[in-house]
Amino acid sequence: MRFLDLIEKKREGFELNEEEIKFWIDGFVAGTIPDYQVSALLMAIIFKGMNAAETTSLTLAMMNSGDILDLSDIKGIKVDKHSTGGVGDKTSLVLGPLVASLGAKVAKMSGRGLGHTGGTVDKLESIKGYNVAISKEDFIKQVDSIGVAIVGQSGNLVPADKKLYALRDVTGTVPSIPLIASSIMSKKLASGADTILLDVKYGDGAFMDTPQQALILTKAMIDIGVMMKRDVRALITDMNLPLGNAVGNALEVKEAIATLNGKGPADLTELCVKAGAVMLIQAKIFDDLDLAEAALIKQLHNGQAISKFIEMVKAQGGDPDQILNPDLLPHSLHLTDIKSDQRGYISSMHTTKLGHLAMVLGAGRATKVDVVNPAVGFVLNKKTGDFVDVGDSLGTIHHDTELKQDWIHEFKEAFVLSDQPIDKVSLIYDRL
């Protein structure tokens, strides 16, 4: 088999079969197929696409390129969730312990962030001593005994995706539904859970611009799940404004703790309850969404959800005192309120700009070697739909270095004001 034949076949719009796709992925990982040829195939896929069978074959080949986690020693149905990411997205910190407090088994492998703020792993490492690199054996024992563990991804989990994404990133071939779907699903399937809940985000601060694009991606991933005989469900959610109020690692941990104590922002609480209800249905703990949501809300107010979070933190070496007293978490040297120069209703927010501004403070990474500062970020005091008067605080900035005037100007520009009030958009666009 010649790889050139695969390039030409896809260039003409023909379907690649399972054997050809496996030849591609195995050869690329082994180094026998050069980057320049794979780049040519990727560009052909950008223009000609892949059908559901091809996308599933690609997912399977990538999944089998490295370790596959066997969770069969964990009793019960193992549930997992994946978010396509966004500014202020600390859902996993709440959702994992919340659904585990009602008996679900949450085996969650997460990544670090690149851009915006840190990923779930970076946020958890804001907690003193929290170990995201526990052994596979300890991961399985912990999920089996207390119902939840959140760790970093295995070093050899889906190496094909790491290599392929790095090439896509520098060849203009990232925005392809089949390539995105197979990238996400190969990692989730290799992580070993029985069920997967997807939180696919759209809007200014998300990977997909519109709900229609998010719907196409979601259906592609669900199709993969069907072909792989996995229970895959999804929520499509709005990311045209940050989720919750906190943006920054330790700040988001604090907000997650408040939410687990029943005192979190309404949007974050809503998303966690809606997503958690689906996961409880998937785990066969409930068979009615309304009953599941009611049970989850109860857990946020009776101390069970925060207790499960503390249990997870302790099991992974973290300091429980920082959860009981969040003021002990890392904090910045300076706090500065940014006040509005205008009067009106916030009609929209430039969420991507806000994410970039958090990264500039040190809350995220521009490159993989950058070190995240867990203490810095900001807490928004106004969001889309709110009225703002001159002198009102738009947000409180947590920073270790002096804020430059350009930074302050950009922060203010992230809030678009209107003379007329606007209707707030529903957080959840669809549920599949």
Secondary structure, 3 states (H helix, E strand, C coil): CCHHHHHHHHHCCCCCCHHHHHHHHHHHHHCCCCHHHHHHHHHHHHHHCCCHHHHHHHHHHHHCCCECCCCCCCCCCEEEEEECCCCCCCHHHHHHHHHHCCCCEEEEEECCCCECCCCHHHHHCCCCCCCCCCCHHHHHHHHHHHCEEEEECCCCECHHHHHHHHHHHCCCCCCCHHHHHHHHHHHHHHCCCCEEEEEEEECCCCCECCHHHHHHHHHHHHHHHHHCCCEEEEEEEECCCCCCCEECHHHHHHHHHHHHCCCCCHHHHHHHHHHHHHHHHHCCCCCCHHHHHHHHHHHHHCCHHHHHHHHHHHHCCCCCHHHHCHHHCCCCCEEEEEECCCCEEEEEECHHHHHHHHHHHCCCECCCCCCCCCCCEEEECCCCCCEECCCCEEEEEEECCCCCHHHHHHHHHCEEEECCCCCCCCCEEEEC
